[in-house]
């Protein structure tokens, strides 16, 4: 057996091992990673919906409070503006 035959055999062996590894990686991706990513995306979407609903409810609550007590809302806004102005001066 010549040196070139040995090199060719080694190269073919490496190619077959790479092909086998590629198949294993693809199987892992389809069996484990893809479903895990889909689950994470679903949980993130649910959390985003909850945050949106919470924000909407809080904004509605503040709007109702302002409608009920507009003078207090104006005083709170003025005091907050004054404090922020003093803070960032």
C-alpha atoms as one frame of an Amber mdcrd trajectory, in Angstrom:
protein
   0.000   0.000   0.000   1.440   3.332  -1.038   1.409   6.598   0.860  -1.192
   8.086  -1.476  -3.506   5.105  -0.862  -3.131   5.621   2.874  -3.892   9.328
   2.511  -6.932   8.577   0.328  -8.201   6.003   2.827  -7.724   8.465   5.692
  -9.522  11.188   3.738 -12.423   8.857   2.916 -12.614   7.790   6.564 -12.688
  11.435   7.655 -15.408  12.218   5.104 -17.568   9.343   6.313 -17.106  10.390
   9.947 -18.041  13.980   9.074 -21.137  12.768   7.229 -22.123  10.640  10.227
 -21.589  13.559  12.611 -23.652  15.808  10.350 -26.535  13.325  10.489 -26.278
  13.159  14.282 -26.280  16.951  14.602 -29.292  17.246  12.294 -31.138  14.613
  14.330 -30.353  16.439  17.587 -31.500  19.721  16.089 -34.809  18.305  14.926
 -35.466  16.256  18.067 -34.247  18.530  20.834 -33.250  22.048  19.859 -36.126
  22.974  17.563 -38.855  21.907  20.035 -37.027  23.667  22.880 -36.822  26.874
  20.861 -40.488  26.608  19.932 -41.383  26.176  23.606 -39.259  29.145  24.612
 -40.847  31.263  21.895 -44.301  30.281  23.132 -43.436  31.199  26.702 -41.960
  34.521  25.590 -45.088  35.299  23.599 -47.298  34.484  26.585 -45.173  36.716
  28.828 -45.409  39.545  26.305 -49.206  39.220  26.215 -49.358  39.265  30.013
 -47.149  42.354  30.155 -49.283  44.079  27.535 -52.478  43.256  29.415 -50.977
  44.431  32.711 -49.798  47.706  31.163 -53.180  48.300  29.552 -54.971  47.633
  32.857 -52.665  49.972  34.763 -53.092  52.748  32.187 -56.846  52.334  32.350
 -56.747  52.481  36.156 -54.703  55.692  36.094 -57.046  57.221  33.513 -60.044
  56.394  35.683 -58.348  57.906  38.730 -57.540  61.108  36.792 -61.158  61.385
  35.621 -62.389  60.934  39.194 -59.955  63.429  40.749 -58.600  65.798  38.086
 -57.369  68.432  40.542 -55.297  65.900  42.485 -53.885  64.584  39.190 -52.838
  68.091  38.160 -51.198  68.705  41.541 -49.326  65.378  41.411 -48.143  66.087
  37.863 -46.997  69.584  38.821 -45.138  68.305  41.881 -43.501  65.575  39.828
 -42.466  68.051  37.150 -41.049  70.413  39.762 -39.033  67.629  41.402 -37.699
  66.372  38.086 -36.778  69.923  37.102 -34.896  70.433  40.350 -33.208  67.056
  40.021 -31.917  67.583  36.465 -30.932  71.210  36.828
